[in-house]
Amino acid sequence: MTRVALRGRSAGVLLMTALALGGSGVPVWAQADAVRLSTAKTLFFDRKYAEARQAWEAVRASAKGVEAEAPTYWVARCS
């Protein structure tokens, strides 16, 4: 192997180790938002509309920019 190939492989191993030890690289707040989204959708499809509306409003409150459009749509569907 050449020296360049060895460096590339070492960098890949280092990156994989860092991801394994440090998590997936996704911020904790993003994981919490994913859980909130999942919960809100589940409540809606279980026809628990009042609870789903509250869950979607919580998602909308934490959303920014374009991400705030989808929760607004779902709040309207729960009404």
C-alpha positions in Angstrom: 0.0 0.0 0.0 1.1 3.5 -0.6 1.4 6.1 2.1 -1.6 8.0 0.7 -3.9 5.0 0.7 -2.9 4.3 4.3 -3.8 7.8 5.4 -7.2 7.6 3.7 -8.0 4.4 5.4 -6.7 5.7 8.8 -8.9 8.8 8.4 -11.9 6.5 7.7 -11.3 4.4 10.7 -10.8 7.5 12.9 -14.1 8.9 11.6 -16.0 5.7 12.2 -14.6 5.5 15.7 -15.5 9.1 16.5 -19.0 8.5 15.3 -19.4 5.4 17.3 -18.1 7.0 20.5 -19.7 10.4 20.1 -23.1 9.4 18.7 -24.5 9.8 15.3 -23.6 13.5 15.0 -27.2 14.5 15.2 -27.9 17.1 17.9 -29.9 15.9 20.9 -32.6 18.6 20.2 -33.1 17.2 16.7 -33.7 13.7 18.1 -36.2 15.2 20.5 -38.0 16.9 17.6 -38.2 13.6 15.8 -39.8 12.0 18.8 -42.3 14.9 19.0 -43.2 14.6 15.3 -43.7 10.8 15.7 -45.9 11.3 18.7 -48.0 14.0 17.1 -48.5 11.9 14.0 -49.4 8.8 16.0 -52.0 10.7 18.0 -53.6 12.1 14.9 -53.9 8.7 13.2 -55.2 7.2 16.4 -58.0 9.8 16.1 -57.0 11.6 19.4 -57.4 14.9 17.7 -57.3 17.2 20.8 -54.1 15.6 22.1 -52.6 15.6 18.6 -53.4 19.3 18.2 -51.5 20.1 21.4 -48.6 17.9 20.3 -48.5 19.7 16.9 -48.6 23.1 18.5 -45.6 22.1 20.6 -43.8 21.0 17.5 -44.7 24.3 15.7 -43.5 26.3 18.7 -40.0 24.8 18.4 -39.9 24.8 14.5 -38.1 27.6 12.6 -38.5 28.9 9.1 -39.9 26.5 6.5 -40.1 23.7 9.1 -43.0 25.6 10.8 -45.3 25.1 7.7 -46.0 21.3 8.2 -47.1 21.6 11.9 -49.4 24.5 10.9 -51.1 22.2 8.4 -51.5 19.4 10.9 -52.9 21.7 13.5 -55.5 22.7 11.0 -56.3 19.1 10.3 -56.8 18.4 14.0 -59.4 21.2 14.3 
